[in-house]
Protein backbone atom coordinates (compact mmCIF):
# COMPACT_ATOMS: atom_id res chain seq x y z
CA UNK A 1 0.00 0.00 0.00
CA UNK A 2 1.39 3.39 -0.84
CA UNK A 3 0.88 6.21 1.63
CA UNK A 4 -0.68 6.35 5.01
CA UNK A 5 -4.41 5.98 5.62
CA UNK A 6 -5.90 8.23 8.28
CA UNK A 7 -8.61 6.82 10.53
CA UNK A 8 -10.28 9.40 12.75
CA UNK A 9 -12.85 8.41 15.34
CA UNK A 10 -14.92 11.40 16.49
CA UNK A 11 -16.82 11.22 19.72
CA UNK A 12 -16.96 12.21 23.38
CA UNK A 13 -14.46 10.19 25.38
CA UNK A 14 -16.40 9.55 28.58
CA UNK A 15 -19.88 9.30 27.06
CA UNK A 16 -21.58 5.97 26.50
CA UNK A 17 -22.96 5.28 23.05
CA UNK A 18 -26.70 5.85 23.01
CA UNK A 19 -29.03 3.27 21.54
CA UNK A 20 -32.64 2.43 20.95
CA UNK A 21 -32.63 -1.00 22.55
CA UNK A 22 -36.19 -2.16 21.86
CA UNK A 23 -35.79 -4.78 24.58
CA UNK A 24 -32.33 -5.92 23.45
CA UNK A 25 -29.25 -5.57 25.59
CA UNK A 26 -27.16 -2.47 24.94
CA UNK A 27 -23.52 -1.68 25.35
CA UNK A 28 -22.71 0.69 28.19
CA UNK A 29 -19.16 1.21 26.93
CA UNK A 30 -17.89 4.72 26.56
CA UNK A 31 -16.71 5.94 23.18
CA UNK A 32 -13.16 5.95 24.51
CA UNK A 33 -13.47 2.30 25.59
CA UNK A 34 -14.81 1.39 22.16
CA UNK A 35 -11.95 3.28 20.52
CA UNK A 36 -9.35 1.54 22.69
CA UNK A 37 -10.82 -1.86 21.78
CA UNK A 38 -10.76 -0.86 18.10
CA UNK A 39 -7.14 0.29 18.36
CA UNK A 40 -6.13 -2.98 20.06
CA UNK A 41 -7.98 -4.97 17.38
CA UNK A 42 -6.18 -3.05 14.64
CA UNK A 43 -2.75 -3.59 16.16
CA UNK A 44 -3.43 -7.34 16.43
CA UNK A 45 -4.93 -7.89 13.00
CA UNK A 46 -3.40 -5.35 10.61
CA UNK A 47 -0.11 -3.64 9.88
CA UNK A 48 -0.75 -0.40 11.73
CA UNK A 49 2.36 1.20 10.20
CA UNK A 50 0.08 1.87 7.24
CA UNK A 51 -2.40 3.83 9.35
CA UNK A 52 -2.67 6.95 11.43
CA UNK A 53 -5.38 6.20 14.00
CA UNK A 54 -6.68 8.77 16.44
CA UNK A 55 -9.63 9.65 18.64
CA UNK A 56 -10.86 13.22 18.37
CA UNK A 57 -13.05 14.41 21.22
CA UNK A 58 -15.54 16.86 19.71
CA UNK A 59 -15.85 18.76 23.01
CA UNK A 60 -12.13 19.11 23.73
CA UNK A 61 -10.18 18.97 20.47
CA UNK A 62 -10.06 21.68 17.83
CA UNK A 63 -12.76 20.97 15.24
CA UNK A 64 -11.85 23.76 12.79
CA UNK A 65 -10.55 21.30 10.19
CA UNK A 66 -13.52 18.95 10.52
CA UNK A 67 -16.51 20.87 9.18
CA UNK A 68 -17.74 17.70 7.49
CA UNK A 69 -18.12 16.12 10.94
CA UNK A 70 -20.18 19.03 12.23
CA UNK A 71 -22.34 18.76 9.07
CA UNK A 72 -22.87 15.03 9.67
CA UNK A 73 -23.87 15.59 13.29
CA UNK A 74 -26.28 18.35 12.22
CA UNK A 75 -27.83 15.87 9.79
CA UNK A 76 -28.45 13.45 12.67
CA UNK A 77 -25.57 11.00 12.33
CA UNK A 78 -24.83 9.58 15.77
CA UNK A 79 -21.51 9.51 17.56
CA UNK A 80 -19.02 8.01 17.34
CA UNK A 81 -18.30 8.86 13.71
CA UNK A 82 -15.44 7.08 11.95
CA UNK A 83 -13.78 8.79 9.00
CA UNK A 84 -11.27 7.20 6.67
CA UNK A 85 -9.09 9.69 4.80
CA UNK A 86 -11.46 12.51 5.66
CA UNK A 87 -14.67 10.77 4.59
CA UNK A 88 -17.22 9.53 7.12
CA UNK A 89 -17.72 5.81 6.63
CA UNK A 90 -19.38 4.67 9.88
CA UNK A 91 -21.52 6.25 12.58
CA UNK A 92 -23.33 5.36 15.79
CA UNK A 93 -20.77 2.83 16.97
CA UNK A 94 -17.43 1.22 16.19
CA UNK A 95 -17.48 -2.11 14.39
CA UNK A 96 -13.92 -3.42 14.36
CA UNK A 97 -14.57 -5.94 11.60
CA UNK A 98 -16.52 -3.57 9.36
CA UNK A 99 -13.80 -0.94 9.56
CA UNK A 100 -11.05 -3.52 8.97
CA UNK A 101 -12.92 -4.90 5.95
CA UNK A 102 -13.33 -1.39 4.56
CA UNK A 103 -9.60 -0.81 4.97
CA UNK A 104 -8.79 -4.10 3.24
CA UNK A 105 -10.99 -3.13 0.28
CA UNK A 106 -9.29 0.26 0.15
CA UNK A 107 -5.91 -1.49 0.22
CA UNK A 108 -6.92 -3.71 -2.73
CA UNK A 109 -7.78 -0.66 -4.85
CA UNK A 110 -4.40 0.97 -4.27
Number of C-alpha atoms within 10 A of each C-alpha: 10 7 8 12 19 16 21 20 28 26 26 19 19 12 15 18 21 17 14 8 9 7 6 8 9 12 13 13 14 18 26 22 15 22 24 14 15 20 16 12 14 18 12 10 10 13 9 14 10 14 17 13 18 15 20 20 18 18 11 9 10 10 15 8 8 12 10 15 21 14 11 15 15 10 9 10 16 17 24 31 21 26 19 20 14 15 13 18 14 19 20 16 20 20 16 16 13 12 19 16 12 13 17 12 11 13 13 9 8 8
